[in-house]
Amino acid sequence: MSETRVEAAVQAAFKDEWGRVVATLIRRTGDWDLAEECAQEAFAQALISWARDGVPAKPGAWLTTVAGNRALDRLRRGARGAQLLEQIAYDPLRSPSADKDDEDDDQEPDVIEDDRLRLMFTCCHPALALEARVALTLRALAGLTTAEIARAFLVPEPTMAKRLVRAKAKIAAAAIPYRVPPPELLPERTPGVLAVIYLLYNEGYAASSGDELIRAGLCDEAIRLARLLRRLMPGEPEAAALQALMLLQHSRRDARVDSGGDLVTLEDQDRGLWHRDEIAEAEALLAEGGRAESQGALDDAGWAGGEASRDDAGWAGPNSSIGPYRAQAEIALLHTREPTDWVRIVALYRALAKATNSPVVELNLAVAVAMAGDLEAGLALVNELAQRGELGSYHLLPATRADLLRRRGELEQAAAEYQQALELAPTEAERRFLRRRIAELAG
């Protein structure tokens, strides 16, 4: 087999199998570093063995076997490993030969899937700092190197390495269990996993700093993790909704910046550049759960009829007809249609704002109200947010007020708001856009 084809096969296996292999070894050994190191060695060995023997019928089983054998050898050689093997009285990593395509090696797909789900919940445990959860998830499940994670979040590699070391030490010291939470804890733990994936996506969709507005690689990794979570938790509607939401947002990536890297607003984007296959996939995901539109029109409070309800803690429980990611996905889907149904978008944002108490959602609601035809009401909502001061350092608050003032014809005030937004904008692409707006008003 040619070297190029072998490298392509190993790369494909890495994307598909890294998290599975690492998760299985962590369960068997309890040692994160050992699991990662032996997984790396297995993929390196694949480049040699597959060129000689061909790609095995089950690459994941082959890689798991080779990595497991490497881990077992290390445990046997080390004092700690020997003691562990003596305590448990058998070799936990014993498996069929890597040279044999043994059917039994792949006979427990549910166990393997559970390993990855365990790993995901462990990485996203609430006892860990948020940045550590994101870094661990990228390292253990997506297979990114420490250097790649550091570059993604614009921190020095030693800083990211320390975060990962501290996170793993915290897991050991706090005895954080390597397991899927019991059923009674799933409702309170699953949103944390979803939030980590979406945080990762948002860092790629709208970078918090640096020269680039979009980091497509981070978006791709987040969507891949969402696909994995959806496969592992097929009965979780918000997992499907989150995947749909990210697909819809990501479908516009080629239209969000022009050839010079400058920001293009949604209303000015070339819809011919949108990825229609991703939009169709997202719509199918939402259809699987039953479109919110078919569950009753949203009332003035923003909620659909039927069983929908909300307590003071936020979104309703499993019987709710619509959750936060579902609401956002419905909004994103409405933006793909012409003409845009701004009235329904307002209703969805009202639901989201009441449920989350998020000032950023309220800002989006203000824009929707203005676009639905009530510019004065939208501007009043923005002014109220400004007076509350919760978004004092958020550049999109003055940028939004500037845009609404521009639409009302108050160009001098709009320019002043754009200038304030310019001073707060985190990326160079956004700063260029705001300078262009200021220049247009001056002209």
N, C-alpha and C positions, 0 to 999 in steps of 0.2 A: 504494500500500500504506500502511496506517495506521502512524503513528509507533510505536504500541505493538507491532504485529506485527514491525516492523523491529527494534526494540530487542530483542524476544524472540529473533528469528533471530540477531542479532549475539551476544547472550549465549550462546545455544546453540552457536554456532560457536566462541566463545571457549573454552568448556569442552572442546569436542572437538578444536579445531585449534591452540590456542596453542602447545602443546609441539611439534607437528609443524612449524609455521611457523618457530619460533625455532630448532629443531634443524637444519632445512634451511639457514637463513641462516648459522648458525654454521659449518656444514660448508663453505659456499661462500665465506665471507669470513674466517673465523677470528677474528672480532671479536664478542665476547659483547655488549658495550654497543650496538654498531651493530645487531646482530640484534634485540635487545629493543626498541630505539627504533623501528626500521622496522616491526616487527610491531605495535607500539602504533599507529603512524600508519596502518597498513593497516586495522586494526579501526575506527579513527576515520573513515577514508574510507568504510568499508562502511556506516556509519550514513547517509551522504549518498547514495552511489551506489545502494544497495539500495532506498532510499526512492523514488528516481527511476526506476530501471531494473528493479526487482524483485530478489528473492534469486536468485543464480545457481544453476544445477543442481549445481555442485560448489563450495560455499563455500570449502573448503580450498584448492583449486587457485587460485581467484580471489584469496584472501588471500595465498597464497604468491607469486603473480605480482606483485601490487601491492607487497608488502613487498620483494620482490627488486628491482623497478624502483627503489624508493626508495633501497635500499642501493647499487645501481649508480650512481645519480645522485650520491650522496654521495661514493662512491669516486672518481668522475671529477672531482669538484670539488676534492677534497682532494689535497695533495701526496703524502701517503702512499698514498692510493688510486690516484692516477695512476701512481705508481711500481710499485705492485703489479700493476695492469692491464698495464703495459708489460712487466713481468717474465714474466707468464704468457701474453702475446701474444693474449689473447682476453678477451671479457667473460664471466666465469664465471656471471653472473646473467642472461644473456640468456634470455628466455622469451617465449612468446606474449603477445599483448596481453591486458590484463585485461578488455577489453571483449568478448573472444572466448571462447566456451565451447569451447576446443580440447581434443579428446580426448587429444592427445599430452601435454598438461600433467599428466595424471594417469596416465601410462602406466607409471611405475616405482614401484608401491606398495611393493615390497620395499625399494627404496632409501630411501623416505621412512620406512618402519618402522625400518630400520637407523639412520637419522639419530637417531630418538628413543632407540633403544637405546644408541647411542654417547653421546648426551647424558646418559642415565641413569648409565652407567658412569663417565663423566667427572665428573659431579657427586658421585658416591660413591667417588671414588678414595681409596685408603687414605692417600695422602700428605697429604690435607686433614684438618683438625681435624673431629671429628664434628659439632659444631654448624654448621660451615661446610657440610658435606655436606647436612645437613637443609635449611639455608636456601637453598642453591643449587638443590636439587631442587624446593623449593616455588616459587622464583622462576622458574626456567627451564622446568620441565615443567608446573607447575600454574598458573603465571601470577599468583600472589599478588603484591601490591605489597610494597615494603619495609615500609611502615607496617603492613600486615596481618600480615606475618611477625613483626614486632616485637611487635605486640599479642598474637599467638598464644603467644609465649614470654615475654611480660611483661618485655621489655627496651626501653629507649628506642630510638626510631627511628634516631637517629644511630649508636648502638651496632651495630644490625643492618646499617645501611648500610656501616659500616666492615668488618664481617665479610664481607659480600658482595664488597666491593672487594678485601680481602686474599685472599679465596679465588680470585677471578679472576686477581689478580696472581700468586698461587702457581701456578696452572695455566700461565700464560705463562712465568714464570721457571723453573719446573721442567720445562718442555716436556712436560707431561702429555699423552699422545696422546689425540686425539679419535677414539676407536675402541672397538669391542667387543673385549675382550681375545681373543687367540688361543685356540684350543681348550684348549691345555695350561694356560692360566691361568684359564679360566672357573670350574673347581671352587673355586678359592680366592678369586675375586673376587665371585661371585654371592652368597654369604652376606652380604657387606658391603652389597650393594644391598638385599637383603631386610631386613637389620637396620635400615637407615636408614628404610625404609618402616614397619617395625613400631614403631620408636622414635617416629616421627611419630604413628602411631595411638595409642600408649600415652599420649602427652602429651595427646591429646584424650580418651581413655577415662578416664584417672585423672590429672587435672592435677597437676603437681608443686608448684603454689602457686596462690594467688588464692582468690577466693570461690566459683568454680564448680567442681563436681566433674567435669562432663562438658563438653567443647567439641566439639559434634557436627560443626562445620565442619571441624576438623582430622581427625576420624575419616573423614568423607566424602572428603576429599582423599587420605588414605592408601589408602582402598579403591579410589579411582579410579586411583591410581598402580599399585596391585597388579593391577587389571584390565589396565592398559596393559602391564605387565611380562609378564603371563600371555599376552597376545596376541603380544607380541614374542618370547617364549621358550616356545612351546607345549609343548616337550618337557621343561621343568623342573618336576618334580613338587612341589618345595617352594614354587614361585611359586603354584601352584594351592592348595596347602595353606594358605599364608599368607592368601590371599584368603578361603578358607573360614573360617579362624580368626577373622579380623576381622569377617566377616559374622555369624558366630555370636555374637560378643561384642556387636557393635553392635545386633543384633536385640533386645537387652534394654534398650536405652537409655531407653525411656519408663517402664520399671518400676524402674529403678535409683535414682530419686529420686522423692519424693512431691510433692504439689502445692506444698508449702512449700520445696522444694529440698533436703529432708533425705534422707540416704542410706537406702536400703532394701536389706538383705542378700538374697542369692540365695534363701535358703530362705523368706523372707517376701514375695518379689515376686509380684505378680499376673501369672500367666503369660498371662492373656488380653490383656495389653498387649504381649507379645512379637510381633515382626514375623515371622509364619510364612513369608512369602514369602522372606525372607532366609535363614531356617533351611533351607527347601527348596532354595534355590540352593546353599547351602554343602554340604548333603548330596549334591547332584548332583555337585559338584566333587570331593568325596572319593570318590564312587562311580566317577568316571571313572578314578581311579588305582587302584581296587581297595581295598575296605575292609580295613583292617588286621585286622579281626575274621575275615576269610575267609582270612587267611594263616597261621593257626595261633594257638592260644591263647598268651598271654604266659606265660613261665615265671617262676620266682621272681626271676630277674634282671631281669625286665621286658621281655625281648626276644621277638619273634615267632620262629617256627621258620623253616625254609628257609634263605635266603641271608643273613639278618641277621647282622651281626657288627659289632664296634666295636674300633677301635684306641685307643691311649693318647691320641691327639689329640682324641678326641671321637666325633662321629657317624660312622658308616660312610660309605663313598663311594657312587657312583651305584647300586651293586647292593643297597644296604640296602633292606629292606622298609619301613622307616618312618624319617622324619627328624624333627627337632625341632619344626617347625611342624605337621607331620602329627600328631605325638603330641599337641600342644596342641589341635589342631582336633578330634581324636577325643575328648579329654576334654571340650571345650566342647559337642560334639554329645551326649555322654552326659548332660550336665546338662540337656538339653532334654527328656529322656525321664523318664517316671514309671513305676515307681519308679526312682530313680537307682541305677545299677550301680556302687556304691562300690568293690567288689572289683576290677573292671576298671580303674577310675580309679586305684586304688592301684598296680596293675601298670604302667599307663602312666606314672605319676609316678616310679616306681622306674626305669624306662627313661630318663626325662628327667633325673633326678637323677644317675644314673651317667654319662650321656653329657655333661652340661654342667658338672657340679661346681658348680652354682649353689645358694647357700644359700637363695635365694628359692624355688627349685623344691623344695628340701628342706622348707621351711616349708609349702608347699602339700601336699607328701606327708604331713606330720604331720597336717594337717587331714583329709586323705582317710582315713588310717589310723584316726583317731578316729571319723569318720563311718561307716566300715565296721564299727564295733562294738568297737574296741579303744581305748577312751578313754585308758587308762593308757599304752599304747605310744605313742599320739599325743603325749601330754603329755611323755613321756620324750624324744621326738625334739625337741620344742620346747625343753625344758630344756637338751639337749645343744647345740643351736644357740646358745642364750643364753650358755652357758659358753664357746663358741668365740669369741664377740665380733664375728663378721663382720657381724652385723646390729644393731650397737649403736645406730645412729641411725635404724633402720627402724621406723616406728611400728606396722607390722602384726605385728611379733614380740610385743611385750607385749599387743597387742590380741588376737592369737590365743591366747596363754597365758591371758589373762583369760577369753576365751570358754570354753575347755576347763575352767578352774577353776570357772566359773559352772555349767557342765553337771554338774560333779562335786559341786556344792553348797558349795564353799568361797567364800562370797560376799565375805568381808572381803578375802581375798587377791586375788580377782578385781577388786574395786574398786580396789585399789592398782595392779594391772597396767593397768587402764583409765586411771587417772590418769597413769601413765607414758606410755601411748600418746597421751593427750591433749596432753601437753607436746611430743610429737614430730610430731603430725599436721600435714600441710602445707596442708590446705585447710579453710575454715570449715565446709563441709558435713560433713566427717569429724569435726571438732571438736564440732559440734552432736550428731552421732550418739553420740560417746563420752560427752558430758555426759549425754545421755539414758540411756545404759546405767548410768552411775554413779548417777544419780537413781533408777533402777529398783531397783538393788541396795540403796540406802539405804532405799527405801520397803519 
